[in-house]
Amino acid sequence: MEPNETSATRRHLAAGSAAMLSAITGIVSYQHGLEVVRATGSTGVAAYLVPVVPDLMIVTSSLTLMEASAIGARRPWTAMAALVAGIGWTVAMNVAAGWRNGPGGALIAAAIPVAFVLTFEAFLWLARRSPRRAISAITGQRRPPTVDEALSLLLGADSRRGIAGRLSVPKSRADSWAASLKQAVADEPPAGAGSQPVPAGTSLASANGSHDG
């Protein structure tokens, strides 16, 4: 198996494992929350909806922070507050559910939402590192990206060997792209003298054909 195929296999296995763990811990956490909500007197539809609120706060705020990072925006303080509040809420409900079994039960129950948050964040990280997502970020811009912008996004999405395998080019070309980008950053051209936009329909390989390895 080629190195880039091995990397892709690891990524897919890790993503599948993280998704499965997130689902399992999310279900267990919900069940604990449902027990606490019912024990405090809530009934009907409310009893089923309240336990899912903190988990949805965690998911929504995590995705919001991830998007803010992707577009280079400042992290919204509301999303950060919602993430902290959601984690605290769901941990508190799980601890309350496990307390009837003593400190040991409370500790085990508290570990469930912690596992949910960590595995869900790991899943989001893997999704963000996907080369396909990086390419989508390039093509989704309203203006054509400069060569340096396109290279920066591409090289940040995967290893050079992985990029070379996906684009069917020699690894030496990916190395030369990285070197060119590093040199461009070091040169710091004057304002208004940046790289020209990549013409529509022009591939990175052809735009950088002079850097063949």
Secondary structure, DSSP 8 states (H G I E B T S, - for coil): --HHHHHHHHHHHHHHHHHHHHHHHHHHHHHHHHHHHHHTT--HHHHHHTTHHHHHHHHHHHHHHHHHHHTT----HHHHHHHHHHHHHHHHHHHHHHGGGHHHHHHHHHHHHHHHHHHHHHHHHHHHT-HHHHHHHHHTSSS--BHHHHHHHHHTTS-HHHHHHHHT--HHHHHHHHHHHHHHHHH---TT----B--TT--HHHHTGGG--
